[in-house]
């Protein structure tokens, strides 16, 4: 309760520097958009990006910018309405199904940022494989719970709607994403995203 009302990024910096005072944390109090994303990430000289943006337009802009700048990226799918942390997986973003956020994001990336088209069901059944975008995506195999606004308290957060999130699921997603980046750095196998 001591951090209620605080900015998430300010609190995260406080926690990180309490663990390691030598940790270099750069705070940017802004939202990512297609108009500012290059200005935000290009000067940082990043090794990799862990994306946990909830909105498809901002997420798409960030993933496209990482592709433009050849910065490896791991993205997180939606966690709202899911409760099973044991069903979290990692796969190329082109192979993730059952997640509305990622589906919308892929559509926007194809339409606005010229990413390669997916395959039709018939092409997939014939054994053809879609071109990977080299963007690791942490997602859940669990079907999202379906709750109408009248079934419960409505959330004021648009990313969750009436569903809300379970901290044991969002925490697992975050740890899996961070683990994927650490694993790829340790193995010197960071993937550069591609259209």
N, C-alpha and C positions, 0 to 999 in steps of 0.2 A: 504493500500500500504506500510505501515511501516514494514510489516513482509515479504515482497517479498524476496525470496532468503534464508530465514531462515529455519532451520530444523523444521519440524512440532512438534516434541516432545519437542524441546527447547522452542518453542513459547507456546505450551500448558502448560508446567511447569510454564512459566512466567505468563500466564493468571490465572492458578489455584492458584498460591501463591499470586497473587495480590488480589484474592477473599478471600483466607484464608491463611495467612502466616504460619500457623501451619500444613498445609496439607503436608503429607509425599509423595513426588513424587520421584520415582526411575527411572532414565533414562538409557536405554540400547540402545546404538547406534549400532544396529545389526539387521539383518533380521532373522526371525525364519526359521529353516529348520529341517528336521528330525534328522540331526546330532547334532544340538545344543539345541533343544527345552527344553529337560530336564535340561540341565545346566543353561538355562536362567530362567525358571520359578520355579524350585524346591527350590532354596535358598530363594525365596521371601516370602514364608509362606503366600500364598494368601488365602483369604476368597472365592473369586470368580473371574472369568475371563470374560471380555467382549471382544469378538473377532470381529474385523472388517477388517481382512486380505482379500485382493482382489484376491490372487492367491490360487488355489485349493490345490497345494502340501503343501504350508506352512500352510494353514488353516487346512488341514487334519492332519498334523503333530501336530499342537497345540491342536486340539480336541482330538487326540489319547493320547497325553501326559497328558492332563487334566483328561482323563479317567484313565490312569495308576496311576496318583497321587491322584485320587479321589477329584479333584477340580471342583466344580460346574462351568458351563460355559454357557454363552448366546452368540450365534453367529449371525452374520448379513449376510443376503443374498445380492446379487448384487442389486445396485440401479441405475446403468447406464441405460439410455433410459426410465426412468420412471418419471412421473410428478405429480402423484396424491397421496399426503401424506395421504389422508383419506382411502386409500386401504392397509395400512400397518397392518399386523397381527403378532401374535406370535403363534407358534405351535412347537411340537417336530420335530426335523430335519428330521425324517423318514416320516413325513406326508406333507412335503413341496413339491409342484409341480410347474412347470412353471418357474423355476430358473436354468439357466445353471450352474452357479457357485456351487450351492448346489448339483445339480445332479452329477456333476463331482466329487465333494468332497465326497459324499456318496459312489460313485463307488471306489474311491481311498481308503477310509476307510475300505471298505469291502475287497478289494484286498490286501492292504499292512498292514492293522492293525487288520484284522480278526474280524471286526464288523459283526453282524448278517445280513443275507440276507433278502431282502424284499420279499414281496409276489407277486405272479404272478397275472395278471388281473383276471384269473379264480378263484383263491383263494380269492381274494378281493370280487368278485361278490357272492361268497358262504358265505360271512359274516365273514371270518377269519380276524383277526387283526394282523398286524405286531408288533413285539416287539419294544417298544420305546427304544431309546438310552438315554433318559433323558437329551437331549441337546436342550434347548429352542432356536428357530431360529426366528429372526425377518425378515419378508419377505413381498413382495407386491403381492396382487392379480392381479395387473395391468399387462397386457401383455407388454413385453418389445418392445419398438419401433424398427422397422427394418429399418436401414439406411445403405446403401452401402458407401464405401469409396468415391465413385465418387459423392455422393449426397451432400457432405458438406466437411468442413475442417476436415482433419484427425487429430486425437489426437495422441500425441506422447506417451500417457499412454496406455499400452496394456490392462489394466483392463477395460477401457471404449471403446476402439476401436474408431469408428467414432461417438459414441453416446454422450459421456459426461454425467455429472451428474447435477442434480438440487439441489442446496443447501437446499431448503425447504424439499426435500425428504430425502437426507442424514442426515439432522438434525433431522428429525422425526424418522428415523431408529435409530439413536444414542440415542435420548431421550427415545424411547421405550425400547431399550436394557438396558439402565441404570435404567429405571423405573422398569423393570422386576427384575433386581438384587436387587434393594432397596426393592421392594415388597416382594420378597422371603426372604430376610434377616429379614425384619420386622415381617413376619409371621413365621419365623423359619422353612421355608420349602424349603431350598436350595436342589436341586436335584443333586445327585452324578451321573455323566454320567456312562453308562455301555455298554458293547459290546453286 
